[in-house]
Amino acid sequence: MKRYTKPIHVPEVVRHRRVDASLALINVVFLLLLFLLVAGTLKPPLPEGFAWAETSSDTGSSNIQGSLVLTRTGDIWFEGRRLDEQELSAFLQKSAALSDRLAVQVDRHARMEAVAAFADRLRAGRFRHLTLVTIEADRR
């Protein structure tokens, strides 16, 4: 009688690389750096010497993206540059067509007459909801 045999294949032991813990740390640091770079570019730049106005209580919140900045001299800034009268009028017309809400970041040293005059101008320009963005004062 004839015997039939099959060859036996013994699997080779494959050595695994040791897991390097520093690789995960490098990935986390890289993602954190990327997040901080993106987050830093999303905030609109403020005029030089701008100091936030302070309030005694936090009664609301607002998004400062796309908001105007009222400086201590009464100038209006948008996205890091000063708007002249024509640019401001064009911006207000465009914004009023999109929404009846507008947020304005107010400098601490801005004159109240300038704030009131700007609010009157916005009211005449079909804005119904004006948010003055401030920070909460330190309570000591």
C-alpha positions in Angstrom: 0.0 0.0 0.0 1.2 3.4 -0.9 1.2 6.3 1.5 0.3 9.8 0.5 1.8 12.6 2.7 1.2 16.3 2.7 4.0 18.7 3.5 3.5 20.5 6.8 4.0 24.2 6.7 5.0 25.6 10.1 4.3 29.4 10.2 7.2 31.6 10.9 7.2 33.6 14.0 7.1 37.3 12.9 8.6 39.6 15.4 6.5 42.6 16.2 8.1 46.0 16.6 7.9 47.4 20.1 5.3 50.1 20.3 7.0 53.4 20.8 5.0 55.6 23.3 6.7 58.8 22.0 5.1 58.4 18.6 1.6 59.0 20.1 2.9 61.9 22.1 4.3 63.5 18.9 1.0 63.1 17.2 -0.9 64.8 20.1 1.6 67.7 20.2 1.3 68.1 16.5 -2.5 68.2 16.6 -2.5 70.7 19.5 -0.1 72.9 17.6 -2.4 72.7 14.5 -5.4 73.6 16.7 -3.7 76.6 18.2 -2.6 77.9 14.8 -6.1 77.7 13.4 -7.8 79.1 16.6 -5.4 82.1 16.5 -6.3 83.0 13.0 -10.0 82.9 13.6 -10.1 85.8 16.0 -10.3 89.2 14.2 -7.5 91.5 15.0 -8.3 94.6 17.2 -6.9 98.1 16.8 -3.7 98.9 18.6 -4.3 100.1 22.1 -7.8 98.7 22.3 -9.1 98.1 25.9 -12.3 96.2 26.4 -15.2 98.1 28.1 -16.3 96.5 31.3 -19.7 95.6 32.7 -20.8 94.7 36.2 -22.7 91.6 35.2 -22.8 89.1 32.3 -26.4 89.2 31.0 -25.8 87.8 27.5 -23.4 86.5 25.0 -22.5 87.3 21.4 -20.3 86.1 18.6 -17.5 88.6 17.8 -17.0 87.1 14.3 -18.1 89.7 11.8 -18.6 92.4 14.5 -17.5 96.0 14.3 -15.1 97.7 16.7 -15.7 101.2 18.1 -12.4 102.7 19.3 -11.7 105.4 21.8 -11.5 108.0 19.0 -14.9 107.0 17.7 -13.5 105.3 14.6 -15.1 102.1 13.3 -12.9 99.1 12.5 -13.8 95.8 10.8 -11.4 92.8 10.6 -8.3 94.8 11.5 -8.7 97.9 9.4 -10.4 101.2 9.8 -13.5 101.8 7.8 -14.1 105.2 6.2 -17.6 106.7 5.8 -18.3 105.1 2.4 -17.1 101.6 3.5 -19.1 101.8 6.7 -22.2 102.7 4.8 -21.7 99.9 2.4 -21.0 97.4 5.2 -24.1 98.5 7.1 -26.4 98.2 4.0 -25.0 94.7 3.3 -25.3 93.6 6.9 -28.9 95.0 7.2 -29.9 93.0 4.2 -28.6 89.8 5.8 -29.8 90.3 9.4 -31.3 92.8 11.8 -28.6 92.0 14.4 -25.2 93.5 14.8 -22.5 93.2 17.5 -20.1 96.0 18.3 -17.0 95.6 20.4 -16.6 98.8 22.5 -13.4 100.3 23.7 -13.3 101.2 27.4 -12.4 104.8 26.7 -14.9 105.4 23.9 -17.0 108.4 24.6 -20.7 107.7 25.3 -21.7 110.3 22.8 -19.9 108.3 20.1 -21.6 105.1 21.3 -25.0 106.7 21.3 -24.6 108.3 17.9 -23.5 105.0 16.4 -26.4 103.2 18.0 -28.8 105.9 16.5 -27.2 105.4 13.1 -27.7 101.6 13.4 -31.3 102.0 14.5 -32.0 104.2 11.4 -30.3 101.6 9.3 -32.9 98.9 10.1 -30.9 97.1 12.8 -33.3 96.1 15.7 -30.9 94.2 17.9 -27.6 95.8 18.8 -25.2 93.9 21.1 -22.3 95.8 22.8 -19.6 93.3 23.4 -17.8 94.0 26.7 -16.0 92.0 29.4 -17.0 91.5 33.0 -15.2 93.7 35.4 -13.2 92.2 38.2 -15.1 92.2 41.5 -12.8 93.0 44.4 
